[in-house]
Amino acid sequence: MNDPRQQLWLPELCRLPRLGAMLGLAELVVVVALALAPDGSRQWSVSDFLSASGLALWLALAVTVSLCAARGPLSRLPETPGSVVAVAMAALIAGACTGVVHALYAVLDARGFAGDVGFWRFTLGCATVTALIVALALRYFYVSDRWSAQTVANARAQADALQARIRPHFLFNSMNLIASLVRRDPDVAERAVLDLSDLFRAALGAGEGDSTLQAECELAEAYLSIESLRLGERLQVEWQREEPLPWTLPMPRLVLQPLVENAVLHGISRLPGGGSIVIALRCEGPQLHIRIQNPAPDPDARALPLMQGAGHAQRNIAHRLAWRFGPSARMTGAWNDGYYACDIFVPVQ
């Protein structure tokens, strides 16, 4: 487990999007200064605007690169003193850079947006504005990073919830079944042990990285193989795979197996005659469509599948798919004419 004191709390500014955001903020300050606070003694010229833009972009680049390079040392400080040091560092860099620019204007006896303003007014004004912009930007990026970290933590917690859910619900029945098969049919018992091992290996790694479509299908097959030993002929499984399929498509772990488990527990096992679970996979344009359909009892107001254990698993999976694939992923579930169908749509690319 990572020590929180070793985590870098200062936002990462070396990413291209954030570097672009800092440059954009710098240019926005110049535009606002030109539009809302022009010099009362004269009008800004195109040359003044270009010079001010060049200075602002130079300051933004210098401050951003410096804060990026100092991220490690600054993050070793407590957050409040470290933030003050980071803002003060930005102000010092801005003051030094603008001091050099003003000195050049003075040496060259040039007229312009910098040469017409006193040294201290120019350098302190630029340093103050830079400090304010950096403070706002760091605060925004800090909150954004914490929000992203919380989203990842929620996804991990949901995966852990599935991991914890699969153990007590399934383990004891499976172990009792295997025990009954050891003497009667040792080969089948061995296969069941291997399937159970694969299932719990996946459960233990539920929050650790991505799986693939092929691995998720194999895990669902392992689960159904064990359940078929318990339910016998009451459980029939039909796989419909329309090739080509993106078997290497990264997917969150434990996506199909909990849905197949719901089909068994809330559908097949509640019907005296059992039934057939149909698992269909096909590509529809840029999306992968996965459908799990099974016969199920007619739901009433007190026993809707989405309101019991099935609902928790489906909401959990829907949230993790949305986190992994974004708004283009969606998941639906509905009962109709004696069958319950769950549909998953995720982008192939």
Secondary structure, 3 states (H helix, E strand, C coil): CCCHHHCCCCCCCCCHHHHHHHHHHHHHHHHHHHHHCCCCCCCCCHHHHHHHHHHHHHHHHHHHHHHHHCHHHHHCCCHHHHHHHHHHHHHHHHHHHHHHHHHHHHHHCCCCCCCCCCHHHHHHHHHHHHHHHHHHHHHHHHHHHHHHHHHHHHHHHHHHHHHHHHHHHHHHHHHHHHHHHHHHCHHHHHHHHHHHHHHHHHHHCCCCCEEEHHHHHHHHHHHHHHHHHHHHHHEEEEEEECCCCCCCCEEECCCHHHHHHHHHHHCHHHCCCCEEEEEEEEEECCEEEEEEEEECCCCCCCCCHHHCHHHHHHHHHHHHHHHHHHHHCEEEEEEECCEEEEEEEEECC
